[in-house]
Amino acid sequence: MKPQRVLVSGASIAGPSLAYWLSRQGMDVTVVERAPAFRDGGQTIDVRGAGREVVQRMGLEELIRANTTEEKGIAFVDRNNRTKAFLGVKAFDGDGPIAELEILRGELARLLIQHSENRVKYRFGDSIAAVEDDGAQVLVRFEQGGEQIYDLVIVAEGIGSTTRNQVFGSEVHRRPLNLYTAYFTVPRQRSDGQVMRWYSVPGGRCVCLRPDNLGTTRAFLSFQQAPCGYEKLAQAEQKSLLKQMFADAGWETPRVLAALEETTDLYMEAVGQVKMPRWSRGASHWWGTRLIVLRRSAGWVQAWACAAPMCWPVSWGVMPITLRHLRLMKKSCGLTLRRRKACPALPPRLASPHSRLGIALGHAVLRMATAPGLKTLFGKILSPKADALVLPDYTNSR
Ligand SMILES: Cc1cc2nc3c(=O)[nH]c(=O)nc-3n(C[C@H](O)[C@H](O)[C@H](O)COP(=O)(O)OP(=O)(O)OC[C@H]3O[C@@H](n4cnc5c(N)ncnc54)[C@H](O)[C@@H]3O)c2cc1C
């Protein structure tokens, strides 16, 4: 039997995408989100490869196109704002580090919620307090009181998921990449233009400014540091930490730090990778699976992969569906895992060198990236591998 009552936890990218597909199959879907209201903020997300195909199938591509940031490329600048290397949006045929279709995370989440809210119930300002799986159904107790029974619970809470820890306990392993990032919005000024500017600061730090389509500029600060709980500090403490850490950085950093004081959308995280030996708990076959966790990256591709088996015709039989589904899920996760495994903890070090010499060498390498003969190699290194998934078509099945 298909699950009828489904609870999805997390209303960012993966949650609303999956909720949309499951509700289209007639399931009664509720999305619970911890934030008191729709959660805006974040930088651009590039829509490419399989992700692009999913938004096409959702009928959202044109809306996304109408809301892109229209970023023209990345300029790697020095302290005096001189461009030391430049990668244009077309440098890798529209599929380089800056993709042709880039949309703010908040705008994408908003579109996904709007696209699904006539068929999905959204419950903001609440979260799962406890889950009890009795072998047939899951009883969920909510933080704000009340309990509900579901056939299926899906956790799409991102990297810091507490429900994932609650349900999978010691099976959840978090591998740190020793990098902190802080994202926030700052007022736009004339020097911002349509190009992302990346300024590397000695000491493994960087300051970036990116254009958006809302008349403001997106800033991010990053620094290399093993996880030490900064992500859990109160926002005021995070702000004073960042101000201290970047006080000597130069370039346009004073302006960025002044705006940081006023910002309300600071999002700071310790970049890492969550590893788990399994993604679901419940009975051994797919239809009986009652608790599923979605991994953080490639949110909507996994949402599609996860929705697929529940939407294919039941007459296909349980086993083929299960195997096909698992292959797809593993592949969608594996793209990220393999990429990170291939260069463990190295990308943060390469992206933010510690010394002035390292920064100069980095710029020299980036200047060569689009040279004939090297372009293909650099394209592979700099662009996420996003088109290696063949997504099944189940849009018309019920
Ligand atoms: C505000 C915000 C800003 C971001 N900015 C960037 C960025 O600039 N660059 C970048 O690369 N990535 C950013 N991310 C992460 C990025 O959105 C995800 O890595 C990716 O899009 C996958 O999305 P996801 O839906 O799986 O997880 P996420 O986008 O991380 O969303 C998880 C959602 O679950 C909610 N949630 C968490 N715990 C609970 C709980 N216990 N109960 C209920 N709800 C819960 C969160 O509030 C959030 O809405 C940001 C995420 C958020 C939430």
The ligand as an SDF file (V2000), in Angstrom:
LIG
                    3D

 53 58  0  0  0  0  0  0  0  0999 V2000
   18.5630   30.1400    5.6920 C   0  0  0  0  0  0  0  0  0  0  0  0
   19.4630   29.2520    4.8850 C   0  0  0  0  0  0  0  0  0  0  0  0
   20.4830   29.8380    4.1330 C   0  0  0  0  0  0  0  0  0  0  0  0
   21.3450   29.0290    3.3880 C   0  0  0  0  0  0  0  0  0  0  0  0
   22.3240   29.6240    2.6610 N   0  0  0  0  0  0  0  0  0  0  0  0
   23.1530   28.8730    1.9120 C   0  0  0  0  0  0  0  0  0  0  0  0
   24.1530   29.4710    1.0820 C   0  0  0  0  0  0  0  0  0  0  0  0
   24.2620   30.6840    1.0210 O   0  0  0  0  0  0  0  0  0  0  0  0
   24.9870   28.6630    0.3940 N   0  0  0  0  0  0  0  0  0  0  0  0
   24.8820   27.3050    0.4510 C   0  0  0  0  0  0  0  0  0  0  0  0
   25.6500   26.5970   -0.1980 O   0  0  0  0  0  0  0  0  0  0  0  0
   23.9160   26.7050    1.1840 N   0  0  0  0  0  0  0  0  0  0  0  0
   23.0620   27.4500    1.9270 C   0  0  0  0  0  0  0  0  0  0  0  0
   22.0910   26.8330    2.6820 N   0  0  0  0  0  0  0  0  0  0  0  0
   21.9860   25.3700    2.6370 C   0  0  0  0  0  0  0  0  0  0  0  0
   21.2600   24.9090    1.3500 C   0  0  0  0  0  0  0  0  0  0  0  0
   19.9610   25.4490    1.2970 O   0  0  0  0  0  0  0  0  0  0  0  0
   21.1730   23.3820    1.3540 C   0  0  0  0  0  0  0  0  0  0  0  0
   22.4540   22.8530    1.4860 O   0  0  0  0  0  0  0  0  0  0  0  0
   20.6320   22.7330    0.0810 C   0  0  0  0  0  0  0  0  0  0  0  0
   19.8710   23.6060   -0.6760 O   0  0  0  0  0  0  0  0  0  0  0  0
   19.7840   21.4980    0.4390 C   0  0  0  0  0  0  0  0  0  0  0  0
   18.5690   21.9160    0.9850 O   0  0  0  0  0  0  0  0  0  0  0  0
   17.7990   21.1110    2.0990 P   0  0  0  0  0  0  0  0  0  0  0  0
   16.3690   21.4550    1.9000 O   0  0  0  0  0  0  0  0  0  0  0  0
   18.1890   19.6790    2.0770 O   0  0  0  0  0  0  0  0  0  0  0  0
   18.3620   21.6720    3.5030 O   0  0  0  0  0  0  0  0  0  0  0  0
   18.4220   23.1540    4.0910 P   0  0  0  0  0  0  0  0  0  0  0  0
   18.3740   24.1690    3.0290 O   0  0  0  0  0  0  0  0  0  0  0  0
   19.5690   23.2070    5.0420 O   0  0  0  0  0  0  0  0  0  0  0  0
   17.0360   23.2950    4.9010 O   0  0  0  0  0  0  0  0  0  0  0  0
   16.6820   22.6010    6.0400 C   0  0  0  0  0  0  0  0  0  0  0  0
   15.3710   23.1800    6.5680 C   0  0  0  0  0  0  0  0  0  0  0  0
   14.9510   22.3960    7.6730 O   0  0  0  0  0  0  0  0  0  0  0  0
   14.6350   23.2510    8.7530 C   0  0  0  0  0  0  0  0  0  0  0  0
   14.8940   22.5100    9.9920 N   0  0  0  0  0  0  0  0  0  0  0  0
   16.0900   22.1870   10.5200 C   0  0  0  0  0  0  0  0  0  0  0  0
   15.9230   21.4510   11.6320 N   0  0  0  0  0  0  0  0  0  0  0  0
   14.5930   21.3150   11.8010 C   0  0  0  0  0  0  0  0  0  0  0  0
   13.7920   20.6410   12.7650 C   0  0  0  0  0  0  0  0  0  0  0  0
   14.3220   19.9810   13.7850 N   0  0  0  0  0  0  0  0  0  0  0  0
   12.4490   20.6900   12.6190 N   0  0  0  0  0  0  0  0  0  0  0  0
   11.8780   21.3580   11.5840 C   0  0  0  0  0  0  0  0  0  0  0  0
   12.5880   22.0100   10.6410 N   0  0  0  0  0  0  0  0  0  0  0  0
   13.9300   21.9870   10.7520 C   0  0  0  0  0  0  0  0  0  0  0  0
   15.5230   24.4750    8.5790 C   0  0  0  0  0  0  0  0  0  0  0  0
   15.0090   25.6130    9.2320 O   0  0  0  0  0  0  0  0  0  0  0  0
   15.5190   24.6290    7.0640 C   0  0  0  0  0  0  0  0  0  0  0  0
   14.4210   25.3650    6.6120 O   0  0  0  0  0  0  0  0  0  0  0  0
   21.2020   27.6060    3.4200 C   0  0  0  0  0  0  0  0  0  0  0  0
   20.1690   27.0300    4.1660 C   0  0  0  0  0  0  0  0  0  0  0  0
   19.3110   27.8230    4.8920 C   0  0  0  0  0  0  0  0  0  0  0  0
   18.2030   27.1730    5.7040 C   0  0  0  0  0  0  0  0  0  0  0  0
  1  2  1  0
  2  3  1  0
  2 52  2  0
  3  4  2  0
  4  5  1  0
  4 50  1  0
  5  6  2  0
  6  7  1  0
  6 13  1  0
  7  8  2  0
  7  9  1  0
  9 10  1  0
 10 11  2  0
 10 12  1  0
 12 13  2  0
 13 14  1  0
 14 15  1  0
 14 50  1  0
 15 16  1  0
 16 17  1  0
 16 18  1  0
 18 19  1  0
 18 20  1  0
 20 21  1  0
 20 22  1  0
 22 23  1  0
 23 24  1  0
 24 25  2  0
 24 26  1  0
 24 27  1  0
 27 28  1  0
 28 29  2  0
 28 30  1  0
 28 31  1  0
 31 32  1  0
 32 33  1  0
 33 34  1  0
 33 48  1  0
 34 35  1  0
 35 36  1  0
 35 46  1  0
 36 37  1  0
 36 45  1  0
 37 38  2  0
 38 39  1  0
 39 40  1  0
 39 45  2  0
 40 41  1  0
 40 42  2  0
 42 43  1  0
 43 44  2  0
 44 45  1  0
 46 47  1  0
 46 48  1  0
 48 49  1  0
 50 51  2  0
 51 52  1  0
 52 53  1  0
M  END
$$$$
